[in-house]
Amino acid sequence: MLLNSNIRPRIGGTLPRYRKLRKILWFGSYNNRVCVEFSGKFGTCESGIHFRGDPFTYNGVIIALFSSWTSRSDRPKFNRNPKLYLENGDCDGTGDRYAVKEKLGSKESKVLSFSDTSIDDDGKNCSDIDNANSCRFDDVHEFEESANEDGEGDLDCTDDVFKALDSFGKSQKQVNRAENVGISGRIDGVEDEMRHPLVKETCRLIERQSVWNPKLEIELRRLLRSMKPQQICAVLRSQSDERVALKFFYWADQQWRYRHDPIVYYMMLQLLSRTKLCQGAKRILKLMARRRIPRRPEDFGCVMVAFSRAGHLRKAMQILNVMQRAGIEPDLSICNTAIYVLVKGDKIEKALRFLERMQLVGITPNVVTYNCLIKGYCDVHRVEDALELIAELPYKGCYPDKVSYYTLIAFFCKQKQIDEVRELVEKMAKDSNLLPDQVTYNTIIHMLSKHGHADEALGFIKEAEERGFRMDKVGYSAVVNSFCKEGSLDKAKELVNEMIAKGCPPDVVTYTAVLNGFCLAGRIDQAKKLLQHMYKYGCKPNTVTYTALLNGLCQIGRSAEAREIMSTCEEWWWRPNAITFSVVMHGYRREGKLSEACEVGREMIGKGFFPSPVEINLIIKSLCQEGRADEAKRFMVECLKKGCAVNVVNFTTVIHGFCLKNELDAALSVLDDMYLINKHPDVVTYTTLIDGLGKQGRMEEAIDLSIKMLHRGMLPTAVTYRTVIHRFCQQRRVDDLLELLEKMLSRQGCKTAYNQVIEKLCGLGYPDEAYKLLGKVLRTASRVDANTCRILIESYLKEGNPLSSYKVACRMFNRNLIPDLKVCDKVRDRLMQGGRVEEADKLMLRFVEHGHKLPQLQRA
């Protein structure tokens, strides 16, 4: 942040006086003054102010301020809640705002750490908080939290969502179709800009994110201001990772004298609709409302699809309500998207109800609508309904197209129902006058090959050629690949020779499929010969070809040779990618050469490829299993500093590694580091630490950590209960265990908690402590309780105390629980041996009273 030189020391002199209060109620400027209030106390500094740049951080509070503004009112209007954004709607015409947000801890490192970026941990742009009158996605009523976030439950809100269709024809905002056509044309022109030098250079700078510095950022700013909107879209589309594209979008949006063109927003939403980054899509839609950029129904549809991919079906459908409150009229495209979302969520009945509702309000479905329903029927194996729907389409005024039939063909190919496929092709030509063409046969061949039916796919190739269609190398390659995957290499080689004889020379994809087949079969020498054969006949192997070869070498324990080949990639004019590095890295890991695996990982990061959290965790886990937790932590920290996506699972694995070595102080230090970089531990992290502390007998610390976990709102799992019970019972801290269990059960119930305590105490040889808890178990008198009592009875018998076993059995009878007859027979025998004849007779009498035969009669 840049401050006037007269202001900076005076603010610095004001703030430390109230440093211990650690909370700023509000911060702002008024009448050329800087105003800071700490819990009712006021500090001001006079002078002109100019705020720009990074958020100002002080005592855990992030304050993001924009260029100076002047209030039209006599008094400044402030929201004094520091937990919320403080917004000022009375500004001059510049659109500048200020915002205050309470933020505990420091921010984690980002993939793109541009210096002017003010983005929170979810990728949210904190530096553009406007007081928008349009629909606010941050409001609770917009996206209600549901108990079932994965979308598997019923849509209780479906009826309310369907009511959003009632706004059809009533909205004042009409969609400009001509403008939409123009936008679509501009988006289609993005493909022509992919090869532009400015686009390539910008992408090159973004790829160097691991070695980012201010000099490169200045260069990127210069390129940003030189590019056209379509070129910006080309940069976004060129990113292999949509998260990097989203961060670049946020960074560019905050640059001085630059504003995104509306087409950039539309392109970003299209990219996010292909991913699970639903929160990013939601925020971009919100940002469009603040910037007063026209929002189309297609844009809301992109957000719906993103939520659907993330598994949030309810939230996806609630986008319709958001769209209705924004005053945007639904059209056929958003309705088709809604049906698609319901179908992908296996809610075919809801999709049918939605279809009826949209027809009632006057929206006529088209063939795309019905194709979605056909896909839904196939997904739930209701093929008869799909066939019936295709037959009814002409009567609905909508004729099926080839996609309608291809959807059913794909289902039949997956089920290997070849006769049904042929019948459907004939029906397509007869009923709908859709003659099968090369696309039809290609679809059938690829579907059969995809699901491992290579022989049947080869039959359709021959049939297509008999009908006069010339099959290309793509169809042949699909069949060759299918043969290789199922191990039929001889058939694959024969088919390749047939391709050559027919004048259809195999390409690099075909040869790569065969080479991969050799590697899967362990025939590495033949795979190498095939590689040389490719060079000899002018078919240059690509990265995929070499990656298949390296994977074959690593699978048979020759990772060193694989790395040597990878190191000579420049000599053979190929470039390893992220998968290539991962193959070699995990090859070393499987061989137990973890130092070499870490070196490959570092080399991978140095080349601009980032291992996923799963890949990082595999390396970390292997190091921890060998007792090298320090190296595991070092490797994880290196990955984090370089911009890799390190998650809570990686930290938990390192903590578990330290616990295995009984280095609990180091494990607790990792826990503190997680909070410092805003990686919040989960219940598994706490459970791991509680187990380690209990193993070392540090029960007080285990109790404190358990209470801390509960206070942070984390609910104990079944594993947490088992861990706590096991460790406390080992130390015979039953009273402390019961007190802790009461607190845990008040947050998250566990019906068998006390049963586990009794069974664990019996297993450790403490039946007397277990007997004291018997009353808590017998309250429910279930089968689980009966089994727990049986374990307690047997434990007393092992201790040579049949009288206590007799007491347990009597208490069971009092709760109408029938003890195990064979076990009680042993109790009776022990009682008779100890001279307790009266108790033995009473025990057998209780069985007779409950309608059971005596054990002696059963033996007779």
Secondary structure, DSSP 4 states (H G I P E B T S, - for coil): ----TTTHHHHHHHGGGGGGG---SEEEE-SSEEEEEETTEEEEEES-----SSPEEETTEEEEE-S----SSSS------TTS--------TT---EEEEE--SPPPP-SS--TT--B-TTS-BTT-----SS--TTSTTTS---S-TTS-S--TTHHHHHGGGGGTTT-SB---HHHHHHHHHHHHGGGGGTT-HHHHHHHHHHHTGGG--HHHHHHHHHHHHHS-HHHHHHHHHH-SSHHHHHHHHHHHHTSTT----HHHHHHHHHHHTTSS-HHHHHHHHHHHHHTT----HHHHHHHHHHHHHTT-HHHHHHHHHHHHHTTBPP-HHHHHHHHHHHHHTT-HHHHHHHHHHHHHTT----HHHHHHHHHHHHHTT-HHHHHHHHHHGGGGT----HHHHHHHHHHHHHTT-HHHHHHHHHHHHHHH-----HHHHHHHHHHHHHTT-HHHHHHHHHHHHHTT----HHHHHHHHHHHHHTT-HHHHHHHHHHHHHTT----HHHHHHHHHHHHHTT-HHHHHHHHHHHHHTT----HHHHHHHHHHHHHTT-HHHHHHHHHTTTTTT----HHHHHHHHHHHHHTT-HHHHHHHHHHHHHTT----HHHHHHHHHHHHHTT-HHHHHHHHHHHHHTT----HHHHHHHHHHHHHTT-HHHHHHHHHHHHHTT----HHHHHHHHHHHHHTT-HHHHHHHHHHHHHTTPPP-HHHHHHHHHHHHHTT-HHHHHHHHHHHHHHS--TTHHHHHHHHHHHTT-HHHHHHTHHHHTTT--HHHHHHHHHHHHHHHHTT-HHHHHHHHHHHHHTTPPPPHHHHHHHHHHHHHTT-HHHHHHHHHHHHHTT---HHHHH-
